């Protein structure tokens, strides 16, 4: 099977996310699907990626799954995890994923600088872009956790 440059770019972010979650929380995520939709799961962490081809990274999870991730990352019981802890864990995950993707993409047209991670909160959040700007999206799953990783860049190969 041949993969497009866009697919390969998406695989970088999905692969980095699976490695980091395995390392910091012990969950073995696999790519369950790759689609170009703008839907998120509950809580959304994001980071602007500034560079020649500016972009944005988004990682989302349900509150329940984020509570499980946070508990595994910190060693705190799930019942003891507070909203602020989940906010911090999601921002830290976005930061680690972006930092590792930056290393992998450093000598490509998609090299970028890191910015401050932030959260999008509220009701149903959907990502929409201008025509012809695709959303690279992967759903990563394990028995304990589902994450959606989305990336958009201003230009694609």
N, CA, C and O of each residue as an XYZ file, in Angstrom:
628
protein
N       0.842     -1.176      0.000
C       0.000      0.000      0.000
C       0.886      1.238      0.000
O       1.848      1.314      0.765
N       0.573      2.194     -0.842
C       1.310      3.455     -0.889
C       0.606      4.497     -0.045
O      -0.619      4.619     -0.068
N       1.398      5.239      0.692
C       0.840      6.282      1.526
C       1.216      7.633      0.953
O       2.328      7.814      0.458
N       0.296      8.582      1.017
C       0.564      9.936      0.553
C       1.455     10.646      1.574
O       1.620     10.184      2.704
N       2.019     11.768      1.155
C       2.826     12.572      2.075
C       1.973     13.043      3.248
O       2.465     13.168      4.369
N       0.704     13.301      2.989
C      -0.214     13.714      4.042
C      -0.411     12.592      5.061
O      -0.408     12.838      6.267
N      -0.583     11.352      4.573
C      -0.707     10.196      5.465
C       0.548     10.048      6.320
O       0.461      9.828      7.528
N       1.711     10.169      5.691
C       2.974     10.010      6.420
C       3.118     11.061      7.511
O       3.613     10.769      8.600
N       2.684     12.287      7.218
C       2.738     13.354      8.219
C       1.822     13.015      9.395
O       2.192     13.213     10.553
N       0.642     12.512      9.098
C      -0.281     12.096     10.155
C       0.283     10.972     10.997
O       0.101     10.955     12.214
N       0.979     10.013     10.350
C       1.571      8.895     11.073
C       2.622      9.366     12.073
O       2.771      8.764     13.137
N       3.354     10.435     11.748
C       4.359     10.953     12.677
C       3.690     11.330     14.001
O       4.147     10.918     15.068
N       2.615     12.109     13.935
C       1.942     12.561     15.153
C       1.257     11.402     15.878
O       1.278     11.352     17.108
N       0.653     10.474     15.139
C       0.009      9.314     15.764
C       1.052      8.425     16.443
O       0.848      7.970     17.568
N       2.164      8.182     15.760
C       3.218      7.325     16.303
C       3.835      7.932     17.555
O       4.041      7.238     18.551
N       4.126      9.212     17.503
C       4.702      9.892     18.667
C       3.737      9.807     19.848
O       4.157      9.565     20.979
N       2.455     10.006     19.587
C       1.466      9.953     20.672
C       1.422      8.561     21.304
O       1.392      8.438     22.528
N       1.418      7.512     20.474
C       1.371      6.153     21.027
C       2.612      5.867     21.866
O       2.510      5.249     22.925
N       3.784      6.309     21.405
C       5.021      6.086     22.162
C       4.996      6.805     23.506
O       5.370      6.230     24.527
N       4.560      8.048     23.507
C       4.556      8.834     24.745
C       3.558      8.270     25.747
O       3.874      8.130     26.928
N       2.353      7.948     25.282
C       1.346      7.408     26.197
C       1.816      6.077     26.779
O       1.570      5.796     27.952
N       2.485      5.262     25.981
C       3.024      4.006     26.479
C       4.081      4.255     27.557
O       4.102      3.584     28.590
N       4.948      5.217     27.303
C       6.038      5.519     28.234
C       5.544      6.119     29.540
O       5.955      5.684     30.616
N       4.662      7.119     29.457
C       4.281      7.849     30.673
C       3.081      7.253     31.407
O       2.869      7.538     32.585
N       2.277      6.407     30.695
C       1.071      5.888     31.338
C       0.910      4.379     31.216
O       0.072      3.791     31.899
N       1.702      3.743     30.354
C       1.641      2.296     30.221
C       0.505      1.770     29.361
O       0.279      0.560     29.334
N      -0.219      2.632     28.657
C      -1.294      2.185     27.771
C      -0.727      1.914     26.388
O       0.070      2.703     25.879
N      -1.127      0.810     25.777
C      -0.670      0.451     24.432
C      -1.742      0.838     23.422
O      -2.681      0.082     23.176
N      -1.592      2.013     22.846
C      -2.554      2.512     21.870
C      -2.238      1.986     20.473
O      -1.076      1.765     20.132
N      -3.268      1.789     19.681
C      -3.123      1.452     18.262
C      -3.986      2.420     17.466
O      -4.947      2.987     17.984
N      -3.628      2.598     16.200
C      -4.433      3.458     15.334
C      -5.692      2.690     14.961
O      -5.632      1.689     14.247
N      -6.831      3.166     15.449
C      -8.106      2.519     15.167
C      -8.696      3.033     13.865
O      -9.374      2.293     13.151
N      -8.441      4.303     13.554
C      -8.926      4.869     12.294
C      -8.180      6.153     11.987
O      -7.649      6.819     12.876
N      -8.156      6.475     10.723
C      -7.599      7.744     10.241
C      -8.654      8.353      9.338
O      -8.998      7.792      8.298
N      -9.151      9.475      9.735
C     -10.194     10.125      8.963
C      -9.932     11.627      8.945
O      -9.133     12.134      9.733
N     -10.592     12.318      8.063
C     -10.413     13.763      7.993
C     -11.677     14.453      8.468
O     -12.339     15.154      7.703
N     -12.007     14.251      9.732
C     -13.174     14.927     10.281
C     -12.738     15.936     11.325
O     -11.590     15.933     11.770
N     -13.652     16.789     11.705
C     -13.339     17.815     12.678
C     -13.901     17.553     14.053
O     -13.910     18.446     14.900
N     -14.376     16.330     14.292
C     -14.996     16.014     15.578
C     -13.959     15.737     16.658
O     -12.900     15.170     16.394
N     -14.283     16.146     17.867
C     -13.414     15.918     19.018
C     -14.132     15.063     20.053
O     -15.344     14.861     19.983
N     -13.365     14.569     21.009
C     -13.896     13.845     22.161
C     -13.782     14.759     23.371
O     -12.660     15.066     23.774
N     -14.849     15.200     23.958
C     -14.851     15.928     25.220
C     -13.842     17.042     25.373
O     -14.051     18.143     24.864
N     -12.740     16.769     26.076
C     -11.731     17.783     26.395
C     -10.676     17.851     25.293
O     -10.249     16.821     24.770
N     -10.255     19.078     24.940
C      -9.329     19.285     23.826
C      -8.123     20.087     24.292
O      -8.270     21.181     24.838
N      -6.928     19.540     24.077
C      -5.676     20.258     24.299
C      -5.113     20.625     22.937
O      -5.287     19.875     21.976
N      -4.442     21.761     22.835
C      -3.953     22.217     21.537
C      -2.648     22.991     21.681
O      -2.292     23.460     22.762
N      -1.944     23.110     20.551
C      -0.736     23.924     20.489
C      -0.578     24.444     19.062
O      -0.701     23.693     18.094
N      -0.306     25.727     18.954
C       0.018     26.322     17.665
C       1.445     25.901     17.313
O       2.343     25.982     18.152
N       1.655     25.454     16.077
C       2.972     25.051     15.593
C       3.421     26.130     14.615
O       2.892     26.223     13.507
N       4.384     26.938     15.013
C       4.789     28.056     14.158
C       6.029     27.681     13.356
O       6.984     27.119     13.891
N       5.999     27.997     12.083
C       7.113     27.694     11.199
C       6.764     28.069      9.778
O       5.796     28.792      9.538
N       7.556     27.575      8.826
C       7.295     27.871      7.414
C       5.881     27.455      7.029
O       5.170     28.202      6.357
N       5.479     26.269      7.452
C       4.109     25.798      7.284
C       3.473     25.754      8.660
O       3.519     24.729      9.341
N       2.883     26.861      9.066
C       2.278     26.925     10.397
C       1.128     25.939     10.498
O       0.476     25.612      9.506
N       0.894     25.474     11.711
C      -0.185     24.529     11.920
C      -0.642     24.527     13.352
O      -0.196     25.332     14.169
N      -1.542     23.606     13.647
C      -2.050     23.439     14.999
C      -2.218     21.952     15.276
O      -2.716     21.203     14.435
N      -1.800     21.538     16.457
C      -1.981     20.179     16.943
C      -3.118     20.184     17.958
O      -3.191     21.063     18.815
N      -4.009     19.193     17.855
C      -5.105     19.018     18.797
C      -5.091     17.578     19.296
O      -4.901     16.650     18.510
N      -5.290     17.388     20.588
C      -5.468     16.047     21.156
C      -6.701     16.114     22.041
O      -6.817     16.995     22.893
N      -7.623     15.177     21.836
C      -8.838     15.185     22.644
C      -9.109     13.812     23.243
O      -8.685     12.783     22.719
N      -9.832     13.835     24.361
C     -10.228     12.615     25.067
C     -11.493     12.913     25.850
O     -11.768     14.064     26.186
N     -12.254     11.883     26.136
C     -13.409     12.060     27.017
C     -12.892     12.358     28.416
O     -11.735     12.077     28.731
N     -13.743     12.921     29.245
C     -13.320     13.225     30.617
C     -12.947     11.946     31.360
O     -11.968     11.927     32.106
N     -13.706     10.893     31.165
C     -13.427      9.618     31.825
C     -12.070      9.053     31.402
O     -11.286      8.605     32.239
N     -11.800      9.078     30.079
C     -10.520      8.567     29.591
C      -9.362      9.447     30.039
O      -8.282      8.947     30.355
N      -9.586     10.749     30.065
C      -8.528     11.653     30.521
C      -8.247     11.442     32.005
O      -7.100     11.559     32.436
N      -9.268     11.136     32.783
C      -9.078     10.844     34.208
C      -8.210      9.588     34.364
O      -7.319      9.549     35.212
N      -8.473      8.565     33.545
C      -7.664      7.334     33.575
C      -6.223      7.615     33.181
O      -5.293      7.123     33.821
N      -6.035      8.409     32.123
C      -4.688      8.768     31.669
C      -3.940      9.532     32.744
O      -2.781      9.237     33.035
N      -4.604     10.512     33.332
C      -3.978     11.326     34.378
C      -3.590     10.471     35.571
O      -2.498     10.627     36.119
N      -4.474      9.570     35.977
C      -4.177      8.688     37.117
C      -2.960      7.823     36.812
O      -2.098      7.638     37.670
N      -2.888      7.291     35.591
C      -1.746      6.449     35.217
C      -0.451      7.268     35.125
O       0.622      6.774     35.473
N      -0.552      8.507     34.661
C       0.635      9.363     34.542
C       1.191      9.777     35.902
O       2.403      9.909     36.074
N       0.294      9.981     36.864
C       0.715     10.556     38.147
C       0.768      9.556     39.290
O       1.389      9.824     40.319
N       0.123      8.404     39.123
C       0.069      7.431     40.207
C      -1.000      7.751     41.242
O      -1.068      7.107     42.288
N      -1.833      8.742     40.952
C      -2.926      9.122     41.842
C      -4.144      8.261     41.510
O      -4.368      7.942     40.342
N      -4.928      7.884     42.505
C      -6.143      7.106     42.256
C      -7.104      7.907     41.378
O      -7.206      9.126     41.519
N      -7.808      7.224     40.473
C      -8.750      7.907     39.580
C      -9.750      8.753     40.356
O     -10.118      9.842     39.917
N     -10.184      8.259     41.494
C     -11.164      8.996     42.298
C     -10.583     10.277     42.898
O     -11.330     11.164     43.310
N      -9.263     10.373     42.948
C      -8.598     11.547     43.525
C      -8.199     12.578     42.462
O      -7.787     13.685     42.811
N      -8.314     12.238     41.184
C      -7.920     13.149     40.110
C      -8.931     14.285     40.006
O     -10.134     14.049     39.899
N      -8.439     15.507     40.039
C      -9.291     16.690     39.952
C      -9.237     17.279     38.546
O      -8.364     16.930     37.752
N     -10.160     18.157     38.250
C     -10.227     18.775     36.927
C      -8.919     19.482     36.575
O      -8.447     19.380     35.443
N      -8.343     20.184     37.518
C      -7.072     20.872     37.267
C      -5.955     19.902     36.919
O      -5.084     20.216     36.108
N      -5.979     18.717     37.533
C      -4.981     17.689     37.220
C      -5.143     17.214     35.773
O      -4.157     17.026     35.061
N      -6.398     17.022     35.346
C      -6.656     16.580     33.971
C      -6.245     17.660     32.977
O      -5.684     17.355     31.924
N      -6.521     18.914     33.304
C      -6.098     20.028     32.442
C      -4.581     20.011     32.264
O      -4.075     20.118     31.147
N      -3.866     19.874     33.380
C      -2.400     19.842     33.334
C      -1.887     18.641     32.537
O      -0.955     18.769     31.743
N      -2.503     17.473     32.754
C      -2.063     16.265     32.055
C      -2.268     16.385     30.550
O      -1.404     15.981     29.772
N      -3.405     16.937     30.137
C      -3.665     17.080     28.702
C      -2.711     18.091     28.072
O      -2.201     17.859     26.976
N      -2.468     19.205     28.749
C      -1.501     20.186     28.224
C      -0.101     19.582     28.150
O       0.633     19.823     27.192
N       0.266     18.802     29.155
C       1.594     18.173     29.142
C       1.702     17.148     28.025
O       2.742     17.054     27.373
N       0.643     16.376     27.794
C       0.652     15.419     26.691
C       0.820     16.135     25.356
O       1.617     15.704     24.523
N       0.090     17.211     25.143
C       0.226     17.998     23.908
C       1.657     18.497     23.767
O       2.233     18.431     22.681
N       2.231     18.992     24.853
C       3.599     19.508     24.834
C       4.611     18.416     24.471
O       5.511     18.645     23.662
N       4.461     17.231     25.072
C       5.388     16.127     24.783
C       5.241     15.632     23.343
O       6.239     15.359     22.675
N       4.008     15.518     22.869
C       3.785     15.065     21.489
C       4.369     16.071     20.509
O       5.070     15.689     19.571
N       4.088     17.348     20.717
C       4.621     18.373     19.817
C       6.155     18.392     19.845
O       6.790     18.519     18.799
N       6.741     18.268     21.018
C       8.203     18.277     21.130
C       8.849     17.111     20.411
O       9.866     17.280     19.739
N       8.271     15.934     20.544
C       8.824     14.761     19.855
C       8.578     14.813     18.349
O       9.439     14.409     17.568
N       7.417     15.303     17.938
C       7.149     15.460     16.501
C       8.097     16.502     15.899
O       8.544     16.356     14.761
N       8.397     17.541     16.661
C       9.351     18.568     16.202
C      10.712     17.934     15.902
O      11.346     18.271     14.902
N      11.159     17.026     16.756
C      12.437     16.346     16.520
C      12.390     15.521     15.233
O      13.338     15.538     14.447
N      11.298     14.806     15.021
C      11.184     13.955     13.829
C      11.039     14.751     12.546
O      11.470     14.298     11.486
N      10.439     15.927     12.624
C      10.169     16.720     11.425
C      11.163     17.858     11.237
O      10.989     18.697     10.353
N      12.205     17.891     12.067
C      13.148     19.010     12.073
C      13.808     19.335     10.755
O      14.068     20.508     10.485
N      14.092     18.347      9.916
C      14.765     18.591      8.640
C      13.821     18.451      7.461
O      14.237     18.050      6.374
N      12.550     18.779      7.669
C      11.555     18.677      6.604
C      10.892     20.033      6.397
O      11.181     20.998      7.104
N      10.010     20.084      5.427
C       9.241     21.309      5.177
C       8.264     21.592      6.309
O       7.653     22.660      6.354
N       8.114     20.632      7.227
C       7.168     20.788      8.331
C       7.841     21.035      9.662
O       7.236     20.802     10.709
N       9.088     21.504      9.649
C       9.734     21.848     10.923
C       8.954     23.011     11.541
O       8.403     23.848     10.826
N       8.912     23.055     12.847
C       8.134     24.093     13.516
C       8.730     24.406     14.869
O       9.564     23.662     15.386
N       8.295     25.511     15.431
C       8.659     25.915     16.783
C       7.485     25.633     17.704
O       6.325     25.699     17.296
N       7.802     25.320     18.947
C       6.761     25.058     19.936
C       6.216     26.363     20.503
O       6.924     27.368     20.578
N       4.964     26.331     20.894
C       4.344     27.448     21.590
C       3.734     26.891     22.881
O       3.991     25.741     23.238
N       2.959     27.667     23.553
C       2.356     27.245     24.816
C       1.107     26.398     24.553
O       0.234     26.812     23.791
N       1.012     25.221     25.171
C      -0.205     24.420     25.006
C      -1.381     25.109     25.691
O      -1.207     25.837     26.668
N      -2.568     24.871     25.168
C      -3.773     25.453     25.755
C      -4.930     24.474     25.622
O      -4.828     23.475     24.910
N      -6.033     24.764     26.311
C      -7.216     23.902     26.299
C      -8.384     24.614     25.653
O      -8.522     25.833     25.755
N      -9.225     23.836     24.986
C     -10.505     24.320     24.477
C     -11.576     23.630     25.303
O     -11.637     22.401     25.340
N     -12.413     24.406     25.960
C     -13.432     23.830     26.843
C     -14.792     24.356     26.450
O     -14.921     25.429     25.860
N     -15.786     23.593     26.782
C     -17.156     24.009     26.507
C     -17.941     22.851     25.947
O     -17.574     21.690     26.133
N     -19.024     23.166     25.258
C     -19.891     22.138     24.690
C     -19.224     21.406     23.546
O     -18.016     21.171     23.560
N     -20.006     21.054     22.576
C     -19.490     20.333     21.413
C     -18.572     21.240     20.605
O     -18.991     22.291     20.121
N     -17.330     20.831     20.466
C     -16.344     21.590     19.701
C     -16.061     20.818     18.425
O     -15.744     19.629     18.464
N     -16.178     21.498     17.298
C     -15.890     20.899     16.000
C     -14.899     21.796     15.279
O     -15.023     23.020     15.308
N     -13.916     21.184     14.633
C     -12.910     21.916     13.882
C     -13.358     22.048     12.430
O     -13.723     21.060     11.793
N     -13.328     23.265     11.915
C     -13.634     23.512     10.510
C     -12.502     24.350      9.927
O     -11.963     25.219     10.613
N     -12.138     24.106      8.684
C     -11.059     24.851      8.027
C     -11.536     25.369      6.672
O     -12.618     25.015      6.202
N     -10.713     26.209      6.059
C     -10.999     26.655      4.702
C     -10.989     25.458      3.766
O     -10.414     24.416      4.079
N     -11.625     25.614      2.627
C     -11.585     24.558      1.616
C     -10.138     24.239      1.268
O      -9.271     25.112      1.310
N      -9.892     23.014      0.932
C      -8.596     22.515      0.486
C      -7.524     22.516      1.579
O      -6.344     22.343      1.276
N      -7.906     22.705      2.816
C      -6.962     22.511      3.921
C      -7.463     21.295      4.695
O      -8.379     21.408      5.510
N      -6.862     20.138      4.441
C      -7.352     18.926      5.098
C      -6.980     18.873      6.575
O      -5.995     19.461      7.020
N      -7.800     18.153      7.304
C      -7.549     17.879      8.717
C      -6.968     16.468      8.792
O      -7.626     15.500      8.409
N      -5.751     16.355      9.280
C      -5.147     15.031      9.494
C      -5.646     14.544     10.847
O      -5.427     15.210     11.859
N      -6.302     13.412     10.882
C      -6.930     12.960     12.109
C      -6.732     11.469     12.298
O      -6.918     10.685     11.366
N      -6.352     11.079     13.508
C      -6.216      9.669     13.871
C      -6.920      9.422     15.187
O      -6.817     10.220     16.119
N      -7.633      8.316     15.258
C      -8.205      7.869     16.518
C      -7.322      6.749     17.037
O      -7.111      5.747     16.355
N      -6.809      6.920     18.242
C      -5.909      5.953     18.865
C      -6.643      5.308     20.028
O      -7.262      5.998     20.837
N      -6.572      3.971     20.111
C      -7.342      3.278     21.140
C      -6.548      2.180     21.833
O      -5.644      1.569     21.263
N      -6.926      1.957     23.084
C      -6.544      0.769     23.844
C      -7.808      0.345     24.574
O      -8.856      0.967     24.397
N      -7.733     -0.692     25.384
C      -8.902     -1.096     26.156
C      -9.316     -0.023     27.163
O     -10.491      0.084     27.513
N      -8.350      0.770     27.626
C      -8.610      1.747     28.678
C      -8.780      3.173     28.202
O      -9.214      4.026     28.978
N      -8.451      3.465     26.940
C      -8.300      4.861     26.542
C      -8.549      5.042     25.051
O      -8.153      4.204     24.240
N      -9.209      6.145     24.695
C      -9.349      6.570     23.300
C      -8.916      8.026     23.219
O      -9.380      8.866     23.990
N      -8.022      8.317     22.274
C      -7.579      9.681     22.007
C      -7.813      9.993     20.538
O      -7.712      9.111     19.686
N      -8.125     11.245     20.246
C      -8.134     11.720     18.863
C      -6.996     12.722     18.722
O      -6.867     13.650     19.520
N      -6.182     12.522     17.707
C      -5.059     13.415     17.413
C      -5.346     14.044     16.056
O      -5.538     13.341     15.064
N      -5.374     15.371     16.021
C      -5.652     16.089     14.768
C      -4.557     17.130     14.547
O      -4.063     17.750     15.489
N      -4.196     17.300     13.290
C      -3.196     18.297     12.922
C      -3.671     18.985     11.649
O      -4.158     18.341     10.721
N      -3.521     20.293     11.626
C      -3.724     21.029     10.379
C      -2.480     21.865     10.128
O      -1.883     22.396     11.065
N      -2.092     21.981      8.871
C      -0.986     22.850      8.465
C      -1.489     23.792      7.382
O      -2.462     23.486      6.693
N      -0.834     24.930      7.230
C      -1.272     25.922      6.239
C      -1.036     25.442      4.816
O      -1.750     25.851      3.900
N      -0.038     24.575      4.617
C       0.255     24.042      3.282
C       0.642     22.573      3.424
O       1.211     22.159      4.434
N       0.323     21.802      2.396
C       0.659     20.395      2.391
C       1.418     20.052      1.123
O       1.347     20.787      0.138
N       2.156     18.925      1.136
C       2.895     18.524     -0.055
C       1.959     18.192     -1.206
O       2.418     17.835     -2.291
